[in-house]
Amino acid sequence: MAAPSWAQVPKPLQRLFDHFPLLTYDATTLPERSRPATDDTLPTLYTFTTPEEASLGRPSFNPSCLKWQTLLRLSKVPVRILPSTNHSSPTGALPFLLPPRSVSQTPIPASKLTDYIRTHGRPLPPAPVTPRLDAYQALIDLPIRNAWLYVVYLHSGGRADGWYIEPASRDPLIRYALRNGLREAAAAEILKGTGMLGIDLEDLDMQVLEKRGQEALESLAELLRESETGWFFGAEEPGVFDASVFAYTYLLSRHVSDRDISGTVKVAAGGALDKHQMRMLEMAWPGWDKEKL
């Protein structure tokens, strides 16, 4: 049966398709400009950072990026650091890692970095076998993260402008749009993290958000004080959980020192988190001047 006239391709278009048939091409690799001509033997970790900070190998100002940057350093996997953004990431988020050009062109997302470390570096210690792990991980992922989002993105004195907006553009209209976009995204994450989707952010007590973050840090500090080794859950060496905690304690104490939550890092459980932070710096950035990190 002939196709109805409305379903037929117009003859001019049909002739065009006959002459230039549609083809589906393989996915393209990242452009060459994304792979600076430095050392092709090193993998590249793309993080939230600045060109200057990246060239020095300094810690990222983003908790997720800093967590994986720290784990790579602890595992003795040498990488070069380059700045990037979520929009520029082939995985849609940072961090991601590109293996050396001579090995592969396939980006490795954060979810696969543990496997990469296991293959290319000193193995990470196994996750602790305890039912408490999920409960304490939730303290990092929810109240501590929510407090971080608030003090960085929503608080009037936050660092978001200097980190994310000013480097992106000098145009005031573009900066205004970026600022609003970041605030809306942070607000949505906070509402999701508090289980209060569908309400206005103005209905949340921001002081309560920060207070819950402080309480979560105090719980982590007490857990750490129980350990005879100085690492979480009595591990003999720092692992993924230690890096997850360090990513927040380092950034809170270094970059939002004017907030109460930063003081909690310093004093909770007799300074347990602060001591842990210093030990992590000594292991991941040995020989560096910790005051300049």
C-alpha beads as a LAMMPS data file, in Angstrom:
LAMMPS data file: protein, C-alpha beads

293 atoms
292 bonds

1 atom types
1 bond types

-500.0 500.0 xlo xhi
-500.0 500.0 ylo yhi
-500.0 500.0 zlo zhi

Masses

1 110.0

Atoms # bond

1 1 1 0.000 0.000 0.000
2 1 1 1.371 3.415 -0.934
3 1 1 2.269 5.741 1.881
4 1 1 -0.166 8.616 2.440
5 1 1 0.882 11.839 0.795
6 1 1 1.534 13.576 4.118
7 1 1 4.122 10.907 5.004
8 1 1 6.051 11.189 1.763
9 1 1 9.317 13.113 1.603
10 1 1 9.045 16.085 -0.785
11 1 1 10.768 15.271 -4.073
12 1 1 13.431 18.035 -3.783
13 1 1 14.456 16.658 -0.388
14 1 1 14.332 13.091 -1.663
15 1 1 16.722 13.969 -4.489
16 1 1 19.030 15.624 -1.956
17 1 1 19.017 12.537 0.269
18 1 1 19.639 10.305 -2.752
19 1 1 22.661 12.378 -3.683
20 1 1 23.931 12.839 -0.118
21 1 1 22.739 9.825 1.903
22 1 1 22.570 10.191 5.681
23 1 1 25.477 8.583 7.506
24 1 1 26.025 7.916 11.188
25 1 1 29.615 8.582 12.167
26 1 1 31.529 7.164 15.106
27 1 1 31.834 9.363 18.182
28 1 1 34.685 11.812 17.826
29 1 1 37.556 11.997 20.256
30 1 1 38.325 15.129 22.206
31 1 1 39.888 17.919 20.135
32 1 1 43.644 18.216 20.096
33 1 1 43.517 21.541 21.896
34 1 1 42.198 19.695 24.946
35 1 1 45.499 17.828 25.128
36 1 1 48.276 20.384 25.582
37 1 1 51.576 19.283 24.138
38 1 1 53.435 18.650 27.368
39 1 1 54.112 15.085 28.519
40 1 1 52.115 12.392 26.742
41 1 1 53.213 9.838 29.315
42 1 1 51.075 11.416 32.056
43 1 1 47.326 11.170 32.514
44 1 1 45.480 14.472 32.904
45 1 1 42.993 15.161 35.688
46 1 1 40.536 17.927 34.827
47 1 1 39.212 19.720 37.909
48 1 1 37.711 22.942 39.138
49 1 1 40.813 25.071 39.632
50 1 1 42.667 27.985 38.068
51 1 1 45.504 27.752 35.527
52 1 1 47.925 29.075 38.136
53 1 1 46.807 26.646 40.841
54 1 1 46.829 23.759 38.369
55 1 1 50.400 24.472 37.292
56 1 1 51.469 24.276 40.942
57 1 1 49.498 21.106 41.664
58 1 1 47.597 22.782 44.477
59 1 1 44.362 21.318 45.871
60 1 1 41.171 21.963 43.923
61 1 1 38.565 24.240 45.472
62 1 1 35.789 21.724 44.719
63 1 1 35.170 18.908 47.247
64 1 1 34.547 16.152 44.695
65 1 1 37.595 17.127 42.656
66 1 1 39.755 17.421 45.758
67 1 1 38.686 13.988 46.986
68 1 1 39.933 12.280 43.821
69 1 1 42.979 14.497 43.463
70 1 1 43.947 13.432 46.982
71 1 1 43.354 9.727 46.331
72 1 1 45.467 9.827 43.178
73 1 1 48.291 11.451 45.126
74 1 1 47.972 8.983 48.011
75 1 1 48.150 6.127 45.498
76 1 1 51.256 7.599 43.851
77 1 1 49.551 7.992 40.477
78 1 1 51.303 10.951 38.810
79 1 1 48.913 13.216 36.959
80 1 1 48.979 16.705 35.554
81 1 1 46.128 18.985 36.563
82 1 1 44.199 21.181 34.152
83 1 1 41.217 23.463 34.813
84 1 1 37.858 22.673 33.270
85 1 1 34.102 23.042 33.799
86 1 1 31.122 20.718 33.843
87 1 1 30.049 22.078 30.456
88 1 1 33.432 21.224 28.964
89 1 1 33.526 17.755 30.478
90 1 1 32.737 14.861 28.111
91 1 1 31.250 13.045 31.105
92 1 1 29.096 16.026 32.123
93 1 1 30.827 16.496 35.467
94 1 1 34.193 17.040 37.095
95 1 1 36.578 15.556 37.784
96 1 1 37.402 13.341 34.848
97 1 1 40.697 11.839 33.798
98 1 1 42.212 11.426 30.348
99 1 1 44.802 8.660 30.085
100 1 1 48.039 9.419 28.246
101 1 1 47.476 10.051 24.556
102 1 1 49.513 6.982 23.645
103 1 1 47.222 4.754 25.715
104 1 1 43.620 5.847 25.185
105 1 1 41.380 8.744 24.233
106 1 1 38.477 7.587 26.402
107 1 1 37.673 9.917 29.340
108 1 1 37.407 8.242 32.737
109 1 1 34.656 9.646 35.003
110 1 1 34.996 9.907 38.765
111 1 1 32.911 6.746 39.217
112 1 1 35.657 4.738 37.452
113 1 1 38.685 6.333 39.098
114 1 1 38.912 3.692 41.826
115 1 1 39.417 1.054 39.122
116 1 1 42.021 3.240 37.411
117 1 1 43.920 3.692 40.664
118 1 1 43.812 -0.044 41.336
119 1 1 45.404 -0.705 37.943
120 1 1 47.920 2.129 37.780
121 1 1 48.874 2.980 41.345
122 1 1 49.301 1.741 44.861
123 1 1 46.023 0.003 45.773
124 1 1 43.681 1.857 48.085
125 1 1 42.854 0.150 51.380
126 1 1 39.559 -1.764 51.284
127 1 1 36.416 -0.065 52.518
128 1 1 35.745 -0.815 56.190
129 1 1 33.315 -3.632 56.813
130 1 1 30.896 -2.000 59.217
131 1 1 27.202 -1.162 59.120
132 1 1 28.119 2.317 60.358
133 1 1 29.887 3.252 57.111
134 1 1 26.721 4.180 55.214
135 1 1 25.423 6.242 58.124
136 1 1 28.622 8.268 58.400
137 1 1 28.914 8.620 54.626
138 1 1 25.421 10.123 54.672
139 1 1 26.687 12.812 57.061
140 1 1 29.176 13.887 54.391
141 1 1 26.772 13.643 51.468
142 1 1 23.863 15.458 53.109
143 1 1 24.310 17.914 56.039
144 1 1 27.989 18.697 55.411
145 1 1 27.512 19.081 51.665
146 1 1 24.387 21.193 52.184
147 1 1 26.261 23.494 54.553
148 1 1 29.083 23.817 52.010
149 1 1 26.639 24.685 49.229
150 1 1 25.071 27.325 51.423
151 1 1 28.248 29.070 52.584
152 1 1 29.833 29.030 49.109
153 1 1 26.926 29.660 46.742
154 1 1 24.101 31.272 48.708
155 1 1 25.729 33.207 51.524
156 1 1 26.428 36.818 50.576
157 1 1 30.106 36.424 51.406
158 1 1 30.531 33.135 49.544
159 1 1 33.427 32.284 47.265
160 1 1 31.432 31.286 44.175
161 1 1 32.045 34.547 42.308
162 1 1 35.811 34.347 42.525
163 1 1 35.957 30.640 41.748
164 1 1 33.345 30.135 39.068
165 1 1 31.955 33.409 37.728
166 1 1 34.705 36.003 37.410
167 1 1 37.082 33.665 35.510
168 1 1 34.290 32.746 33.081
169 1 1 33.479 36.203 31.703
170 1 1 33.969 39.928 32.157
171 1 1 30.540 40.728 30.787
172 1 1 28.252 41.832 33.662
173 1 1 25.161 40.325 32.040
174 1 1 26.839 36.973 31.567
175 1 1 28.122 37.074 35.128
176 1 1 24.626 37.872 36.362
177 1 1 23.198 34.906 34.471
178 1 1 25.945 32.588 35.702
179 1 1 25.473 33.724 39.284
180 1 1 21.747 33.093 39.147
181 1 1 22.297 29.709 37.537
182 1 1 24.752 28.643 40.219
183 1 1 22.481 29.833 43.006
184 1 1 19.488 28.014 41.547
185 1 1 21.484 24.811 41.106
186 1 1 22.830 25.000 44.661
187 1 1 19.363 25.705 46.035
188 1 1 17.921 22.728 44.161
189 1 1 20.643 20.457 45.558
190 1 1 20.035 21.703 49.094
191 1 1 16.293 21.165 48.826
192 1 1 16.870 17.688 47.423
193 1 1 19.355 16.937 50.189
194 1 1 16.935 18.019 52.895
195 1 1 14.020 16.111 51.377
196 1 1 12.026 19.313 50.957
197 1 1 11.520 19.440 47.209
198 1 1 8.653 21.659 46.176
199 1 1 9.124 24.353 48.805
200 1 1 10.750 27.748 48.414
201 1 1 14.346 28.115 49.515
202 1 1 13.296 31.159 51.543
203 1 1 11.360 28.795 53.797
204 1 1 14.570 27.068 54.874
205 1 1 16.461 28.392 57.872
206 1 1 20.005 28.798 56.574
207 1 1 21.415 28.946 60.081
208 1 1 19.891 25.527 60.695
209 1 1 21.633 24.203 57.569
210 1 1 24.997 25.347 58.845
211 1 1 24.239 24.076 62.349
212 1 1 23.418 20.607 61.017
213 1 1 26.675 20.641 59.110
214 1 1 28.512 21.456 62.330
215 1 1 26.752 18.635 64.168
216 1 1 27.718 16.209 61.403
217 1 1 31.351 17.294 61.649
218 1 1 31.252 16.812 65.414
219 1 1 29.956 13.257 64.913
220 1 1 32.777 12.523 62.478
221 1 1 35.305 13.972 64.906
222 1 1 34.045 11.703 67.694
223 1 1 34.245 8.706 65.353
224 1 1 37.814 9.616 64.481
225 1 1 38.763 9.997 68.130
226 1 1 37.724 6.369 68.691
227 1 1 40.373 5.220 66.216
228 1 1 43.756 4.149 67.566
229 1 1 45.420 4.708 64.186
230 1 1 44.264 8.261 63.509
231 1 1 42.403 7.150 60.382
232 1 1 38.683 6.522 60.172
233 1 1 37.354 3.134 61.292
234 1 1 40.775 2.146 62.618
235 1 1 42.311 1.707 59.178
236 1 1 46.078 1.406 58.947
237 1 1 46.247 4.025 56.199
238 1 1 43.889 6.626 54.724
239 1 1 41.288 5.462 52.236
240 1 1 38.314 6.765 50.301
241 1 1 36.380 7.785 53.414
242 1 1 39.346 9.717 54.803
243 1 1 39.708 11.558 51.487
244 1 1 35.982 12.341 51.423
245 1 1 36.156 13.933 54.867
246 1 1 39.421 15.734 54.121
247 1 1 37.955 17.290 50.967
248 1 1 35.478 19.213 53.122
249 1 1 37.530 19.871 56.249
250 1 1 40.404 21.294 54.220
251 1 1 38.185 23.570 52.144
252 1 1 36.055 24.694 55.077
253 1 1 39.053 25.611 57.210
254 1 1 40.996 27.278 54.380
255 1 1 38.329 29.070 52.380
256 1 1 35.420 29.915 54.708
257 1 1 37.394 30.594 57.866
258 1 1 34.983 33.360 58.859
259 1 1 32.105 30.900 59.337
260 1 1 31.263 28.998 62.519
261 1 1 31.448 25.684 60.667
262 1 1 35.131 26.307 59.987
263 1 1 35.712 26.659 63.713
264 1 1 34.055 23.282 64.254
265 1 1 36.733 21.666 62.099
266 1 1 39.376 23.184 64.381
267 1 1 37.965 22.276 67.781
268 1 1 35.580 19.300 67.488
269 1 1 36.644 16.329 69.626
270 1 1 39.822 18.044 70.719
271 1 1 40.819 19.012 67.209
272 1 1 40.601 15.468 65.807
273 1 1 39.518 16.622 62.337
274 1 1 42.153 19.323 62.201
275 1 1 44.892 16.822 63.078
276 1 1 43.501 14.421 60.488
277 1 1 43.585 17.195 57.892
278 1 1 47.231 17.938 58.644
279 1 1 48.177 14.266 58.384
280 1 1 46.379 13.984 55.050
281 1 1 48.291 16.979 53.721
282 1 1 51.583 15.499 54.892
283 1 1 50.869 12.218 53.109
284 1 1 49.323 13.550 49.903
285 1 1 51.465 16.683 49.515
286 1 1 54.711 15.663 51.277
287 1 1 57.319 18.352 51.583
288 1 1 54.907 21.152 50.739
289 1 1 54.510 24.197 52.921
290 1 1 51.072 23.482 54.398
291 1 1 50.503 27.150 55.080
292 1 1 50.674 27.841 51.329
293 1 1 48.401 24.998 50.255

Bonds

1 1 1 2
2 1 2 3
3 1 3 4
4 1 4 5
5 1 5 6
6 1 6 7
7 1 7 8
8 1 8 9
9 1 9 10
10 1 10 11
11 1 11 12
12 1 12 13
13 1 13 14
14 1 14 15
15 1 15 16
16 1 16 17
17 1 17 18
18 1 18 19
19 1 19 20
20 1 20 21
21 1 21 22
22 1 22 23
23 1 23 24
24 1 24 25
25 1 25 26
26 1 26 27
27 1 27 28
28 1 28 29
29 1 29 30
30 1 30 31
31 1 31 32
32 1 32 33
33 1 33 34
34 1 34 35
35 1 35 36
36 1 36 37
37 1 37 38
38 1 38 39
39 1 39 40
40 1 40 41
41 1 41 42
42 1 42 43
43 1 43 44
44 1 44 45
45 1 45 46
46 1 46 47
47 1 47 48
48 1 48 49
49 1 49 50
50 1 50 51
51 1 51 52
52 1 52 53
53 1 53 54
54 1 54 55
55 1 55 56
56 1 56 57
57 1 57 58
58 1 58 59
59 1 59 60
60 1 60 61
61 1 61 62
62 1 62 63
63 1 63 64
64 1 64 65
65 1 65 66
66 1 66 67
67 1 67 68
68 1 68 69
69 1 69 70
70 1 70 71
71 1 71 72
72 1 72 73
73 1 73 74
74 1 74 75
75 1 75 76
76 1 76 77
77 1 77 78
78 1 78 79
79 1 79 80
80 1 80 81
81 1 81 82
82 1 82 83
83 1 83 84
84 1 84 85
85 1 85 86
86 1 86 87
87 1 87 88
88 1 88 89
89 1 89 90
90 1 90 91
91 1 91 92
92 1 92 93
93 1 93 94
94 1 94 95
95 1 95 96
96 1 96 97
97 1 97 98
98 1 98 99
99 1 99 100
100 1 100 101
101 1 101 102
102 1 102 103
103 1 103 104
104 1 104 105
105 1 105 106
106 1 106 107
107 1 107 108
108 1 108 109
109 1 109 110
110 1 110 111
111 1 111 112
112 1 112 113
113 1 113 114
114 1 114 115
115 1 115 116
116 1 116 117
117 1 117 118
118 1 118 119
119 1 119 120
120 1 120 121
121 1 121 122
122 1 122 123
123 1 123 124
124 1 124 125
125 1 125 126
126 1 126 127
127 1 127 128
128 1 128 129
129 1 129 130
130 1 130 131
131 1 131 132
132 1 132 133
133 1 133 134
134 1 134 135
135 1 135 136
136 1 136 137
137 1 137 138
138 1 138 139
139 1 139 140
140 1 140 141
141 1 141 142
142 1 142 143
143 1 143 144
144 1 144 145
145 1 145 146
146 1 146 147
147 1 147 148
148 1 148 149
149 1 149 150
150 1 150 151
151 1 151 152
152 1 152 153
153 1 153 154
154 1 154 155
155 1 155 156
156 1 156 157
157 1 157 158
158 1 158 159
159 1 159 160
160 1 160 161
161 1 161 162
162 1 162 163
163 1 163 164
164 1 164 165
165 1 165 166
166 1 166 167
167 1 167 168
168 1 168 169
169 1 169 170
170 1 170 171
171 1 171 172
172 1 172 173
173 1 173 174
174 1 174 175
175 1 175 176
176 1 176 177
177 1 177 178
178 1 178 179
179 1 179 180
180 1 180 181
181 1 181 182
182 1 182 183
183 1 183 184
184 1 184 185
185 1 185 186
186 1 186 187
187 1 187 188
188 1 188 189
189 1 189 190
190 1 190 191
191 1 191 192
192 1 192 193
193 1 193 194
194 1 194 195
195 1 195 196
196 1 196 197
197 1 197 198
198 1 198 199
199 1 199 200
200 1 200 201
201 1 201 202
202 1 202 203
203 1 203 204
204 1 204 205
205 1 205 206
206 1 206 207
207 1 207 208
208 1 208 209
209 1 209 210
210 1 210 211
211 1 211 212
212 1 212 213
213 1 213 214
214 1 214 215
215 1 215 216
216 1 216 217
217 1 217 218
218 1 218 219
219 1 219 220
220 1 220 221
221 1 221 222
222 1 222 223
223 1 223 224
224 1 224 225
225 1 225 226
226 1 226 227
227 1 227 228
228 1 228 229
229 1 229 230
230 1 230 231
231 1 231 232
232 1 232 233
233 1 233 234
234 1 234 235
235 1 235 236
236 1 236 237
237 1 237 238
238 1 238 239
239 1 239 240
240 1 240 241
241 1 241 242
242 1 242 243
243 1 243 244
244 1 244 245
245 1 245 246
246 1 246 247
247 1 247 248
248 1 248 249
249 1 249 250
250 1 250 251
251 1 251 252
252 1 252 253
253 1 253 254
254 1 254 255
255 1 255 256
256 1 256 257
257 1 257 258
258 1 258 259
259 1 259 260
260 1 260 261
261 1 261 262
262 1 262 263
263 1 263 264
264 1 264 265
265 1 265 266
266 1 266 267
267 1 267 268
268 1 268 269
269 1 269 270
270 1 270 271
271 1 271 272
272 1 272 273
273 1 273 274
274 1 274 275
275 1 275 276
276 1 276 277
277 1 277 278
278 1 278 279
279 1 279 280
280 1 280 281
281 1 281 282
282 1 282 283
283 1 283 284
284 1 284 285
285 1 285 286
286 1 286 287
287 1 287 288
288 1 288 289
289 1 289 290
290 1 290 291
291 1 291 292
292 1 292 293
